[in-house]
Amino acid sequence: MVKVDVEKCIGCGTCAADCNIFSITIKDGKAVPGKWCLECGHCTAVCKEKAVTLLGDYDPSEVLEYDNPETFGIAPDRLLNFVKFRRSIRQFTDDPVSDADIAHILEMGRYTQTGANFQPLRYIVLTKETLQEITPIALKTLAELDVKNVDKKAMRVPYQYLDFQSTWIKWYQVYQKTKRDLLFHGAPNALLIVSRTCNEVDGCFNTGHLDLMINALGLGACLMGFGTFVFAMSPELKQRVGIQEGESVIFMMVFGHPNVKYLRTVSRKKVRYEKI
Ligand SMILES: Cc1cc2nc3c(=O)[nH]c(=O)nc-3n(C[C@H](O)[C@H](O)[C@H](O)COP(=O)(O)O)c2cc1C
């Protein structure tokens, strides 16, 4: 919900014109908010008079004024080069990511848009100790999984069509012999993106933004399809990290300080594209 300060409101209708669900009306020269509200904040951001504020679990003191394009803009070519240079990182130093950097990463997630502004996600940050504890459970789960008979929907990724299981068995053997972790790449931290809704798009989109911030901080990440999958398959893992009934791990990523240096970008296949 939003609140309109009638002293400040001049009834210009800018907020009503920009309301996605036509909730705001102008009556007697003042904006009147309707009952249904996505709490997207467009009306608060567009009002020249600063007459509209969001009610509820929102902190008005964190609102930033658009006073300098340099603060908010990003040059397209730099953005593209940033994405081109980003790599999945699978070699990490042992140093944990600082709490300040973790806060920055999560702030990126908090501000990433969600369908109908539902904001359904929560995060679990795994420390090295927790990762070390869950690694053997995860590797054993994958190595012993009856892949061909796993419910395809629960599996979400069609791993049964590819021979990943022999790889997982080898990974578990390597782990048992040497303690080397080929699943989570020995990372010092991991992030679980957790949701109660079935809208996986929110979680996946959020993951991409988190990955960008991780890289902007000079850290590195690797998205974990296998890691996500193993959380879907193992009630023991879910319980260990506190996944509640009805929740699922939408995505998992490992992250930390890279122990590898890339010197150039790589090539990609040509874009498939048509204009119709
Ligand atoms: C949805 C998704 C799932 C992935 N799962 C894994 C994984 O389980 N293990 C892994 O080492 N890399 C994983 N990756 C990383 C991809 O292998 C990697 O993005 C791809 O090879 C391109 O390399 P780049 O990220 O360095 O550009 C995943 C990437 C995506 C987007």
The ligand as a MOL file (V3000), in Angstrom:
LIG
                    3D

  0  0  0     0  0            999 V3000
M  V30 BEGIN CTAB
M  V30 COUNTS 31 33 0 0 0
M  V30 BEGIN ATOM
M  V30 1 C 22.2080 -22.9330 -15.3110 0
M  V30 2 C 23.6850 -23.2100 -15.1370 0
M  V30 3 C 24.0970 -24.3170 -14.4300 0
M  V30 4 C 25.4620 -24.5870 -14.2630 0
M  V30 5 N 25.8750 -25.6490 -13.5120 0
M  V30 6 C 27.2030 -25.8770 -13.3010 0
M  V30 7 C 27.6510 -26.9250 -12.4310 0
M  V30 8 O 26.8570 -27.6520 -11.8270 0
M  V30 9 N 28.9920 -27.0910 -12.2690 0
M  V30 10 C 29.9020 -26.2950 -12.9160 0
M  V30 11 O 31.1240 -26.4820 -12.7190 0
M  V30 12 N 29.5150 -25.2880 -13.7520 0
M  V30 13 C 28.1920 -25.0540 -13.9490 0
M  V30 14 N 27.7650 -23.9970 -14.7510 0
M  V30 15 C 28.7560 -23.1740 -15.4440 0
M  V30 16 C 28.7360 -23.4080 -16.9840 0
M  V30 17 O 29.3820 -24.6290 -17.2660 0
M  V30 18 C 29.4240 -22.2130 -17.6200 0
M  V30 19 O 28.6320 -21.0610 -17.4070 0
M  V30 20 C 29.6380 -22.3840 -19.1220 0
M  V30 21 O 30.5400 -23.4490 -19.3690 0
M  V30 22 C 30.1870 -21.1130 -19.7830 0
M  V30 23 O 31.3880 -20.7140 -19.1610 0
M  V30 24 P 31.5470 -19.2780 -18.4580 0
M  V30 25 O 30.4990 -19.1720 -17.3720 0
M  V30 26 O 32.9260 -19.2620 -17.8750 0
M  V30 27 O 31.3440 -18.2320 -19.5000 0
M  V30 28 C 26.4070 -23.7230 -14.8810 0
M  V30 29 C 25.9680 -22.5950 -15.5990 0
M  V30 30 C 24.6430 -22.3200 -15.7040 0
M  V30 31 C 24.2100 -21.0700 -16.4500 0
M  V30 END ATOM
M  V30 BEGIN BOND
M  V30 1 1 1 2
M  V30 2 1 2 3
M  V30 3 2 2 30
M  V30 4 2 3 4
M  V30 5 1 4 5
M  V30 6 1 4 28
M  V30 7 2 5 6
M  V30 8 1 6 7
M  V30 9 1 6 13
M  V30 10 2 7 8
M  V30 11 1 7 9
M  V30 12 1 9 10
M  V30 13 2 10 11
M  V30 14 1 10 12
M  V30 15 2 12 13
M  V30 16 1 13 14
M  V30 17 1 14 15
M  V30 18 1 14 28
M  V30 19 1 15 16
M  V30 20 1 16 17
M  V30 21 1 16 18
M  V30 22 1 18 19
M  V30 23 1 18 20
M  V30 24 1 20 21
M  V30 25 1 20 22
M  V30 26 1 22 23
M  V30 27 1 23 24
M  V30 28 2 24 25
M  V30 29 1 24 26
M  V30 30 1 24 27
M  V30 31 2 28 29
M  V30 32 1 29 30
M  V30 33 1 30 31
M  V30 END BOND
M  V30 END CTAB
M  END
